[in-house]
Amino acid sequence: MTARPRTPVRAQRSTRNNLYRLGSLTVPVFRDAARKLAVFLLILGAVVLGAFVLDEARHAGTPEHTTVTITDETGAERGTLDVRVAASYRERYVGLSNTDSLGENEGMLFVHENAGNHSIVMRDMAFPIDVIFVSEDRRITRIYHAETESPPYTEYRGSGKWTIEAPYNWTTRHGVAEGDRVRIAWLEE
């Protein structure tokens, strides 16, 4: 008795109902829909990646650090902070989350794309902070003393072009109040 060579099982497509038969197994295939979805996801991924790259490039000239000085109505200095600058979306989203602590006169300056209503949350924060909203004409519009918390997070809302995060109660210790003026060193150079 001689063995006959085995012939491979071939897939057969039924055009009537979009089914593939592989031996006794019948599998529905939505090849066109799957291809369209793959192309859509690829294009969407490219657009999202492009947006992040453009956002980073747009803020390429922004310094990593600067000095922020707060004065009262008469121009008397209330306090100065050495701040890290968060200008891109990614930097603003992370904020101080990956920071263990702040020195007495350290903080972060958030540069928003446009003046308007903004909010800050205490996502993954290891310490409490003061949140200071600053208008386009560089006046303080709102101050919060934000505690650390777990989700759901409190949204600290304010109006402005910039937001400053400072050590907790820094504004109280320095007598900083709404209406005070803010000088941002790199904008005045």
HUNOR-V904520 format. One record per residue. RES is the residue in one small letter. PHI is phi in degrees with one decimal (NA if undefined). NEAR is the number of other ideal C-beta (glycine too) atoms within 10 Angstrom. Layout:
# HUNOR-V904520
res=RES phi=PHI near=NEAR
res=RES phi=PHI near=NEAR
This chain:
# HUNOR-V904520
res=m phi=NA near=3
res=t phi=-106.3 near=4
res=a phi=-80.1 near=5
res=r phi=-84.2 near=6
res=p phi=-63.1 near=5
res=r phi=-78.7 near=6
res=t phi=-94.4 near=6
res=p phi=-66.0 near=6
res=v phi=-77.1 near=11
res=r phi=-102.6 near=8
res=a phi=-77.0 near=12
res=q phi=-123.1 near=11
res=r phi=-103.4 near=12
res=s phi=-95.5 near=11
res=t phi=-73.5 near=6
res=r phi=-67.7 near=6
res=n phi=-128.1 near=8
res=n phi=54.3 near=14
res=l phi=-115.9 near=13
res=y phi=-110.3 near=14
res=r phi=-110.4 near=14
res=l phi=-124.1 near=11
res=g phi=65.2 near=10
res=s phi=-91.0 near=6
res=l phi=-94.0 near=9
res=t phi=-115.2 near=12
res=v phi=-124.7 near=10
res=p phi=-72.2 near=8
res=v phi=-130.7 near=13
res=f phi=-117.0 near=10
res=r phi=-59.7 near=10
res=d phi=-64.8 near=9
res=a phi=-64.2 near=10
res=a phi=-65.0 near=10
res=r phi=-64.6 near=10
res=k phi=-63.9 near=11
res=l phi=-63.7 near=11
res=a phi=-62.3 near=10
res=v phi=-64.8 near=10
res=f phi=-59.2 near=10
res=l phi=-64.5 near=10
res=l phi=-65.0 near=10
res=i phi=-65.1 near=10
res=l phi=-59.5 near=10
res=g phi=-61.0 near=10
res=a phi=-64.6 near=10
res=v phi=-64.5 near=9
res=v phi=-62.9 near=10
res=l phi=-60.8 near=10
res=g phi=-60.9 near=10
res=a phi=-62.7 near=11
res=f phi=-66.0 near=12
res=v phi=-63.9 near=10
res=l phi=-62.9 near=11
res=d phi=-62.0 near=16
res=e phi=-64.6 near=14
res=a phi=-66.5 near=10
res=r phi=-61.2 near=13
res=h phi=-104.6 near=17
res=a phi=-62.3 near=8
res=g phi=-85.9 near=8
res=t phi=-78.5 near=15
res=p phi=-70.1 near=12
res=e phi=-77.8 near=10
res=h phi=-134.8 near=13
res=t phi=-157.3 near=19
res=t phi=-115.1 near=15
res=v phi=-119.3 near=26
res=t phi=-118.1 near=15
res=i phi=-110.6 near=25
res=t phi=-124.6 near=17
res=d phi=-85.4 near=14
res=e phi=-60.9 near=10
res=t phi=-86.0 near=6
res=g phi=96.3 near=8
res=a phi=-71.1 near=9
res=e phi=-73.3 near=11
res=r phi=-97.6 near=16
res=g phi=177.4 near=18
res=t phi=-128.7 near=15
res=l phi=-121.3 near=25
res=d phi=-91.2 near=14
res=v phi=-121.4 near=23
res=r phi=-83.9 near=19
res=v phi=-101.6 near=20
res=a phi=-113.2 near=23
res=a phi=-106.6 near=21
res=s phi=-83.7 near=20
res=y phi=-57.1 near=15
res=r phi=-60.6 near=12
res=e phi=-64.5 near=19
res=r phi=-68.0 near=18
res=y phi=-65.4 near=10
res=v phi=-74.6 near=15
res=g phi=53.5 near=21
res=l phi=-95.0 near=22
res=s phi=-56.6 near=12
res=n phi=-94.7 near=9
res=t phi=-110.9 near=17
res=d phi=-79.1 near=7
res=s phi=-166.2 near=9
res=l phi=-120.3 near=21
res=g phi=-71.8 near=9
res=e phi=-54.1 near=10
res=n phi=-122.0 near=16
res=e phi=-113.9 near=18
res=g phi=-172.4 near=20
res=m phi=-139.3 near=23
res=l phi=-110.9 near=26
res=f phi=-94.3 near=23
res=v phi=-103.5 near=19
res=h phi=-85.4 near=18
res=e phi=-57.4 near=14
res=n phi=-137.7 near=7
res=a phi=-68.8 near=14
res=g phi=163.3 near=10
res=n phi=-84.9 near=10
res=h phi=-134.4 near=20
res=s phi=-140.5 near=13
res=i phi=-126.0 near=23
res=v phi=-123.0 near=17
res=m phi=-94.6 near=24
res=r phi=-66.9 near=13
res=d phi=55.2 near=14
res=m phi=-86.0 near=19
res=a phi=-96.2 near=12
res=f phi=-154.6 near=14
res=p phi=-76.2 near=14
res=i phi=-143.8 near=27
res=d phi=-96.5 near=21
res=v phi=-113.2 near=22
res=i phi=-123.6 near=29
res=f phi=-92.9 near=26
res=v phi=-127.3 near=27
res=s phi=-74.6 near=16
res=e phi=-62.4 near=14
res=d phi=-88.0 near=11
res=r phi=64.4 near=19
res=r phi=-113.0 near=15
res=i phi=-73.3 near=22
res=t phi=-103.3 near=16
res=r phi=-161.0 near=16
res=i phi=-130.3 near=20
res=y phi=-125.8 near=17
res=h phi=-108.5 near=14
res=a phi=-96.7 near=18
res=e phi=-89.1 near=12
res=t phi=-68.2 near=12
res=e phi=-160.1 near=13
res=s phi=-106.2 near=7
res=p phi=-57.5 near=7
res=p phi=-75.3 near=7
res=y phi=-82.6 near=15
res=t phi=-74.3 near=13
res=e phi=-95.0 near=10
res=y phi=-92.3 near=20
res=r phi=-105.7 near=13
res=g phi=-163.1 near=20
res=s phi=-110.4 near=14
res=g phi=163.5 near=24
res=k phi=-102.4 near=19
res=w phi=-132.4 near=22
res=t phi=-132.8 near=23
res=i phi=-112.6 near=26
res=e phi=-109.9 near=28
res=a phi=-127.7 near=27
res=p phi=-55.7 near=19
res=y phi=-55.8 near=16
res=n phi=64.7 near=12
res=w phi=-59.2 near=24
res=t phi=-64.6 near=24
res=t phi=-67.2 near=12
res=r phi=-62.1 near=14
res=h phi=-102.2 near=18
res=g phi=67.9 near=12
res=v phi=-74.8 near=22
res=a phi=-138.8 near=14
res=e phi=-59.6 near=13
res=g phi=99.8 near=10
res=d phi=-63.8 near=22
res=r phi=-95.3 near=17
res=v phi=-125.0 near=22
res=r phi=-105.6 near=15
res=i phi=-109.8 near=19
res=a phi=-54.1 near=15
res=w phi=-67.6 near=15
res=l phi=-84.2 near=12
res=e phi=-102.9 near=10
res=e phi=-78.1 near=7
